[in-house]
């Protein structure tokens, strides 16, 4: 009977796969804890982008678009109130 040869590269691949799985779990745990921060950044980023677009369409000025982008949601709400005459 012939002896079966053990291939060392199979063990190396399995060890590397285990390491990748472990790193993936750690990455997932870290990003689960930080997920709320990412949502906040997306929320303010969207508000800033919306304010820049609204400002540029209304004023045709890059300076005011930048200023209103910094104010973000404050300017968006102001535009809604003014454009739709909510308090008149």
Helices and strands as residue ranges (DSSP letters): H 8-33, H 35-59, H 62-71, H 73-83
